[in-house]
Amino acid sequence: MHMNKSGISIAVLLVITCFYASLAEVMVKRSAAISIPHSDVTKLKSPLTELYQVDNYSSNFDNRLNVNPLIQVDTILHDTICFGDSLVLTAADNMQSYLWSNDSTTQSIQVFPIENTFYWVEMIDQNDSTFRDTTYVVVNPIPLILGSSNDTLSIDAGTDTIVWVDVETNATILWNTGSTEPQIVVSPTTNTTYSVEITNASGCSIRKSFLVEVNYFVNIAFTYDTVCEKGITTLINTTLTNDSITYILWDLNSDGQFNDAEGDTVKHVFDTSGNHLVGMRVYFMASPMNATYNAVPVGSLPRVDFEYENTCQNTTTFFTSLTVVTTGIENQWFWQFGDGKTDVFQNTSNFYVNQGSYDVQLKVWTNIGCFDSIIKPVTIYGLPEFAFRIGDSLIGNDDTTYFATGSTLIVSVDVTANYDSVVWYDGSTELAISITTAGIYDATVYNKGCSNTIRFVALNKGSAGGGTEIMNLFTPNGDGFNDAWLVNNPSVTFPIKVTIYSRGGQSVYASESYQNDWDGQSKGNPLPQATYYYVIQDAQGNTFKGPVTIIR
């Protein structure tokens, strides 16, 4: 075929026109691409070759085609991102292969530039033609935070705190509360996150979060009163907290299920006495649920009883509590003895002056406050009254009787009332005894568990005064008989020294020249009735020892 020169030009023009049109299909597709002024573009250089503007495409292009078969399609556009963001670059579709400046071979790449950066792609189409494209990514700085609150703040419930940030000039602030101020005052009731978005003049923004933790204290507890069986127990919630209580449930039968009652205060009657395990569960607005159990006592009434012993007139009667308590312990007592006297001890005694029947009452309280009482009649018996009888004569307590030396004295007990038994000084239980020697004799009469003992003194006629003995007893009671201790033994040569000792060996009386005048006193004080011991030293140097009994 023949063509003239003008036809070749037209053909070349058509080829160039078609080729140029195809370039639009292989341009790099950019996400969020933003055009920049041509004045900026003309300054940029491709890492592969010098760049050309598309709208200045001219014969130079033809020269490059003839010289270099690699088609240069470098359209210098740019994308803008913020520091820390990423960008997805996508090349044209339907290419055989792709090679990016970062050595990736996929159609799309995700880039994370930290500064302004060129990216290029080399593409081979289905006709084995090679194309290149270049883009420029501008990385804008993010806003600068100059200072701020701590990331985590802690406050007590019901209080407030300030959350703040200090940012660069011209940056805008937007809190998630809607505030645009650098600081906000917050008073959350639960743990809350507050965030602020900061945007600079380049349109880049960052978000910063602050956690405000709300501190709640919870001391869960309830009180209960102490009642006796069949009484009404009042349970009261006394939980201390700065949180809000939403509701309260109770477990009254120890089954672990909090479904028996609800509310701050509960009144309940337990069927039996004893310790009942009661639980309370409390739910809060912010704090987790909590529960506690207490052993709630229901007291039993005390079974009051007492015993007593020694019910004799003018003696001490002893009382012992026999009270039984199954729940709690007895901790308070009150006795009334029926004769006007009282006492508050658990076990006690009373001295009854007069015989007769007395209503004795014992009241008992437990530590839970339960109370009961009992009254028992107590009979106080009089002491048996009696005297000694010698023939037709009666001898009273501490009386003295005389009988001839070598003779026998018959003494019997004369009882004026009923009695149970008689016991003499020597253990005999006969009504009468025979006495042949001088001495002190006693007898005890029993009746209704009460006893009375009296005694008398039996002396031989002539043993006092002008006798020939050292007295072994005397009665210094001021009645004119045997009031002084006499030494009339002819074997004792006067003047004599006398020393009287107690049973413990203590000297209670001494005389350098005894005159038969000791009246049973020691240093001006009457000695008690007892047996003492004398030591006599006479003028011949003889020593005489023996007992002497004072009877009062």
Buried (B, 14 or more C-beta within 10 A) or exposed (E): EEEEEEEEEEEEEEEBEEEEEBBEEBBBBBEEBEEBEEEEBEEBEBEBBEBBEBEEEEEEBEEBBEEEEBBBBBBBBBBBBBBEBEBEBBBBEEBEEBBBBEEBEEBBBEBEBEEEBBBBBBBBBEEEBBBBBBBBBBBBEBBEBEEBBEEEBEBEBEEEBEBBBEBEEEBEBBBBBEBEEBBBEBEBEEEBEBEBBBBBEBEBBBEBEBBBEBBBEBEBEBEBBBBBBEBEBEBBBEBEBBBEBEEBBBBBBEEEEBEBBEEBEBEBEBEEBBEBBBBBBBBBEBBEEBBBBBEBBBBBBBEBBBEBEEBBBBBEBBBEBEBEBEBBEBEEBBBBBBBEEEBEEBBBBBEBEEBEEBEBBBBBBBBBBBBBEBEBEBEBBBBBBBBBBBEEEEBEEBBBBBBEEEEEBEBBBBBEEEBEEBBBBEEEEEBBBEBEEBBBBBBBBBBBEBBBBBBBBBBBEEBBEEBEBBBBBBBBBEEEBBBBBBBBBEEBEEEBBBBBBBEEEEEBBBBEEBEBEBBBEBEEEEBEBEBBBBBBBBEEEEEBEEEBBBBE
